[in-house]
Each structure stands twice: as structure tokens, then as C-alpha cells.
């Protein structure tokens, strides 16, 4: 027996499985991440962005803890400064340009709460933590995909 979902004057029969669709960040986050180290050269980061078709990623210390985020925007700053000061890109590392005060979200946050975080902070991606350990990353696009999969259901 299904659960009734009321949509205006009509009633739609919804299966129990369809109604209990996953709505947590953990259900939609990317789990296989390209990560970077603080001492890595910014040039290698830019090469990784191009090779893997990504626009940013977490920066991890030698113990595997999140210490920052590096993005294309951070690289643009380095490119701009290298031209201005007539300095090569090769001599700078990730630590110099990464964002150090990283906003994170928990793996068990709903996609609706995550959408609100994205709306408020303007970020393109957020690291996802479980007990202070990086377990994934979620992007604005991931939230949109999740919402599309849930369209036609009651959002609670």
C-alpha cells in the first residue's frame, strides 16, 4: 500500500520507496576526491584541475586532516599577481593561496539545509565531514541534481 500525496484537488499514489527518497548530503556528495597538499605547487594544482575537469578541491595535511580549500579563483589570483610582479607561477605553493577558514557541513545534513548554506555563503563547493573526518564534497550542482530527483514528491 502506498502513501497518498496530495497535490491540489488530485491525489497521487506514491510507493513507500519513492516517498522515502534520500535527502541527506551523504546521499549526493562526491566521495572520490582529488585532494591537494599545502606544499604542492600551484602549477601542479592547475594541471590537476584541467586533467580532472574540476574547479577546486580540499587541501589535506600530512595526517589527513582538512586544512583548506584551493579553487580556480585562488589560481586566478596567483596568475594575476605573477604577471603584475613579473614572477613565474612555479615558485608558489597551495598554502600561499588556499582558503584556510573552511566552512564545512556534516554528512547527515539535509540537502535543503545545505541549499540554504550555499545560498547564504556564495560558495561553489563545501567539504563534508563525519566526526571531523573528510568524507566527501558537495557542490551546488549536486544539490540541484538532488532537487530534480525529488521533484514531484513532498519535500519535508
C-alpha positions as CSV (number, residue, x, y, z in Angstrom):
1,X,0.0,0.0,0.0
2,X,1.4,3.4,-1.0
3,X,1.3,6.7,0.8
4,X,-1.1,9.4,-0.5
5,X,0.5,12.6,-1.6
6,X,-2.0,15.4,-2.0
7,X,-1.4,17.8,-4.9
8,X,-4.3,20.3,-5.1
9,X,-7.6,18.5,-5.7
10,X,-6.0,15.4,-7.1
11,X,-4.4,12.5,-5.2
12,X,-1.3,10.7,-6.4
13,X,-0.4,7.3,-5.2
14,X,3.3,7.2,-4.2
15,X,5.1,4.0,-3.3
16,X,6.8,3.8,0.1
17,X,10.2,3.5,-1.5
18,X,9.6,6.6,-3.6
19,X,8.4,8.6,-0.6
20,X,11.5,7.7,1.5
21,X,13.9,9.1,-1.1
22,X,17.3,10.0,0.2
23,X,17.6,13.7,1.1
24,X,20.9,13.8,3.0
25,X,24.1,15.4,1.8
26,X,25.8,12.0,2.2
27,X,23.4,10.6,-0.5
28,X,24.5,13.1,-3.1
29,X,28.1,14.2,-2.3
30,X,31.1,13.2,-4.3
31,X,33.1,10.6,-2.3
32,X,36.2,10.1,-4.5
33,X,38.0,13.4,-4.2
34,X,41.1,14.9,-5.8
35,X,42.9,16.3,-2.8
36,X,45.9,18.6,-2.6
37,X,48.7,19.3,0.0
38,X,49.7,22.7,1.3
39,X,53.3,22.3,-0.1
40,X,52.1,21.3,-3.6
41,X,52.9,23.8,-6.3
42,X,50.1,25.9,-7.6
43,X,51.1,24.9,-11.2
44,X,50.5,21.2,-10.3
45,X,47.1,22.2,-8.9
46,X,46.2,24.0,-12.1
47,X,47.3,20.9,-14.1
48,X,45.1,18.7,-11.9
49,X,42.1,21.0,-12.4
50,X,42.5,20.7,-16.2
51,X,43.2,17.0,-16.2
52,X,40.3,16.0,-13.9
53,X,37.8,18.7,-15.1
54,X,37.4,20.1,-11.6
55,X,37.4,23.7,-10.3
56,X,38.6,23.1,-6.8
57,X,39.4,20.7,-4.0
58,X,40.2,20.1,-0.4
59,X,43.7,20.6,1.0
60,X,44.9,18.0,3.4
61,X,47.8,18.0,5.9
62,X,50.2,15.0,6.3
63,X,47.8,13.5,8.9
64,X,44.9,13.5,6.5
65,X,43.0,16.5,8.1
66,X,41.4,19.2,6.2
67,X,43.4,22.5,6.4
68,X,42.0,24.4,3.4
69,X,40.3,24.6,0.0
70,X,42.0,25.6,-3.2
71,X,40.0,26.8,-6.2
72,X,40.3,28.2,-9.7
73,X,39.6,31.6,-8.2
74,X,42.7,31.2,-6.0
75,X,44.7,30.2,-9.0
76,X,43.5,33.3,-10.9
77,X,44.8,35.4,-8.1
78,X,48.2,33.8,-8.5
79,X,48.2,34.2,-12.3
80,X,47.3,37.8,-11.9
81,X,50.0,38.5,-9.3
82,X,52.7,36.6,-11.3
83,X,52.1,38.9,-14.3
84,X,51.9,42.0,-12.3
85,X,55.2,41.3,-10.4
86,X,56.8,39.5,-13.4
87,X,57.3,36.4,-11.4
88,X,56.9,32.8,-12.5
89,X,54.0,30.7,-11.4
90,X,56.2,27.8,-10.4
91,X,57.6,29.3,-7.2
92,X,54.3,29.4,-5.2
93,X,52.6,26.7,-3.3
94,X,49.0,25.9,-2.4
95,X,49.4,27.1,1.2
96,X,50.0,30.7,-0.1
97,X,46.7,30.9,-1.9
98,X,44.3,28.4,-0.4
99,X,41.3,29.4,1.7
100,X,42.2,28.5,5.3
101,X,39.0,29.2,7.1
102,X,36.9,26.5,5.5
103,X,33.2,26.2,6.1
104,X,32.2,22.6,6.2
105,X,28.9,20.7,6.6
106,X,28.0,17.4,8.3
107,X,27.3,14.3,6.2
108,X,23.8,14.0,7.8
109,X,22.6,17.4,6.9
110,X,19.6,17.5,4.6
111,X,20.0,18.8,1.0
112,X,17.5,21.6,1.9
113,X,19.7,22.8,4.8
114,X,22.8,22.5,2.5
115,X,21.0,24.6,-0.2
116,X,20.4,27.3,2.5
117,X,24.1,27.2,3.4
118,X,25.1,27.6,-0.3
119,X,22.5,30.4,-0.7
120,X,24.0,32.3,2.3
121,X,27.7,31.9,1.6
122,X,28.0,32.0,-2.2
123,X,30.5,29.1,-2.2
124,X,30.5,26.6,-5.1
125,X,31.5,23.6,-3.1
126,X,31.6,22.5,0.6
127,X,33.7,19.8,2.2
128,X,31.6,17.2,4.1
129,X,32.7,15.9,7.4
130,X,31.7,13.0,9.6
131,X,33.2,13.1,13.1
132,X,35.8,15.7,11.9
133,X,37.0,13.5,9.1
134,X,36.6,14.5,5.4
135,X,34.2,12.0,3.8
136,X,33.2,13.9,0.7
137,X,32.4,17.2,-1.0
138,X,29.1,18.6,-2.2
139,X,28.6,21.2,-4.8
140,X,25.7,23.5,-5.8
141,X,25.2,21.3,-8.8
142,X,24.9,18.2,-6.6
143,X,22.1,20.0,-4.7
144,X,20.3,20.9,-7.9
145,X,20.5,17.2,-9.1
146,X,19.1,16.0,-5.8
147,X,16.2,18.5,-6.0
148,X,15.4,17.3,-9.5
149,X,15.3,13.7,-8.3
150,X,13.0,14.7,-5.6
151,X,10.7,16.9,-7.7
152,X,7.1,15.6,-7.7
153,X,7.4,14.4,-4.1
154,X,6.5,16.2,-0.9
155,X,9.6,17.9,0.5
156,X,9.7,17.7,4.2
